[in-house]
Amino acid sequence: KQIGSVSSWDGLTRLAVLAVCFAVGALGGFLFSALGVESPELTDYLRQYFQSAGQGGGLEPSLGATIWDLIRWPLAAFLLGLAPIGAAGVPLLMGGRGFLLAFAATTFARLFHLPGVAAALAAFGVTVLLAVPVLFVVAEDAFRQSLSRLPGAASPPVHWSDRARALAPCAGLLVLAVALQQTVMPALFSAVCARLLIS
């Protein structure tokens, strides 16, 4: 009975569960970075990275690396949705994504203050504005699929054609994200580094 009630959660309930997991992970990443011990090696490495970017040091990622960076999380969520283990795996995935994103952004801000915040926005802006919403859509669908595959589930998995139609806009957003990450964002990141992070 309990599994049946979980598998019958509506879309808003599933999104709320995933949003809580993402937020808890993000809070953990923020605290882990904010309370971390100062690392001169990490500071020097990032300073050199920012200086190289600001001087046009050829840090633009390859197309393949950009595509992989943007699709790996939605792909992982989609694959988890193919099995009952995704009922636990998808929320954990969302928590992990929130943790890593918040940890990276907080580390930039902690080590370089306001210029670090600007660098974080330039580095992760496309991810936050496009890739994370896509991840939520794919993860909610995968979560629903996993819950429907639990023993005693109240509803069957959704047909593949219906899923393809529902997820098609996500592919378009990911193509846009790849295009921005290959064109606009490297120039923006270099400009931020040149103006704010090169002494």
N, C-alpha and C positions, 0 to 999 in steps of 0.2 A: 504493500500500500504506500509506504514511504517513497520507494523508488518511482512508483507511478505518479505520485504528486510532483516530484522533482522534474520528471520528464515532461510534465504538462505545463511547466512554467511558460509564460508568454514572453514575447520578445523584449519588452521593457525590463522584466525581471532578470532575464539572462544578461542583458546589457548592464544592468545595475550591478550584478554579481561580478562581471568582468571589470567594470569601472572601479569597483572597490578594490579588486585585486591589483589593478594597475596603479591605483592611488597609494595603496599600502606599499607596493614595490617602489614607487617613486619617493615616498617618504623615507623608506629605508635607504635608498640611494643617496638622498639628500643628507640624511644624518650620518651615513657611513663616510661620506666625503667631508662634510663639515666638521666632524669630530676626529678626522684622520690626522695622523702625524705628518708634519711637514716633511716633504721629500725634496731636497735640493736637486737630486738627479732628475726627477720628474719636471720640476720647474725649469731647469736648464734645457731639458729636451723640448718642452713645449715652447719656450722662448725661441730656441733655434728654429723650430717648426714655423712659428708665427713670422719670424724674420725672413725665412726663406719664402714663405707664402707672400709676404708683403713686397718682396723684391722680385716677384714673378719667377719663383724657383722651379716651375714646372711640376707643381704638386697636384695637377688635375688628375682625378682618378680615371682609369680606363673605363670604357663603356661596359665591359663585362663586370668589372668590380662594382660599378654603380648599380647595374641591374641586380646583381646578387645581393648587395647591401639593402636594396629596397624591397626585394621579393622574399627574402629568406624567412622573415617572421610570418607574413601571411601564408607562405607555403608550409611552414611548420604547423601553423594552426589548422590549415586545410587537411594536412596528413593526419594530424591527431584526431580530426573529426571522423576519420574512417573507422575508428575502433572505439569501444567503450572506455578505454583508458583516457580518452580525451575529456571525459567528464571531470577528471582531476587535472589532466595535462594542460588543457586550454587555459583555465584560470592561473595555473602556475606559470605558463608561458607569458601571460599578460603581466603578472607580477614581475617576472624577470625582465621584460621589456621596459616596464616603468622604472625598475631599479637602475638598469644600465644607462638609460637616457638621462635620468635625474643625476646619477653619479657623474657622468661626463660633463653635463652642463654646470653642475655645482662646483666641480673641480676647476673648470675654467674661471668661474666667478671667484672662488676662494683664493686662487693663486694670483689672479690679475685684476680683481675688483671690477669696476665698471667696464674697462676695456675687455675684460674676460667675458662679461655678460654680452657685450656686442659681438664678440667672436663666437660665443655659443649660439646666439640667434642666427648668425650668418652660417654657421656650420650645420645646425640642426633645424633650421627653419622649415625646409622642405619636408623633413621627416615629421615634424610636429603638425604642420598644416595639411599635409596630404597623406603621408605613409601611415601615420598613427590612426587617422579615421578609417582608412582602408583596412588596417589591421583589426579594428573593432568590428567592422562589418563582417569580415571573413571569420573572425574568431566567434562572433555570435552565431553565425551559421554553423560553424564546426561544433560549437558547444551544443547547439540544438541537435545536431546529428548524433553526437556522442551520447547525449541523454536519451535519445530515442532508441539507441542500441543497447541500453542497459537491460538486464533481465527483468521482465515484468513491466517494461515501459508501456505507458498508456498510448503513445502515438508512434506510428512507423516512421522510418527515415523519409525525408523529402526526395522526390524523384530527381534524377540528375539534370533533366532538362529544365525543371523549375529552378534548381540551384544555379545553373548556368545563366539563366535570364536575370536572376537576382544579383549575381556577382559580376555581371558584365561591366557595369559602370566602374567597378573597382579596377579592372584592367585599364580602362581609359585614364583613370587618375594616376595609376602607376606609370603609364607611358608619359603623362605630363610631368610627373615627378622626376623621371629619368631625364627628360629633356631639360628641365630646369637645373637639375644637379650637374648636368654636363655643360651648360651654357652660362646661365645667369649666376648661379651660386659661387662658382670658383672666382669669378670677377668680383663679386660682392665681398667674399671672404678675403681676397687679396687686398681690396680697398680698405676694409676694416683693419686688417693687420698693418698696412702701410701707414695709416693715419693715427692709429691708437696704440699699437703694440711694438713699434720700432722706435727705439730711443736714439 
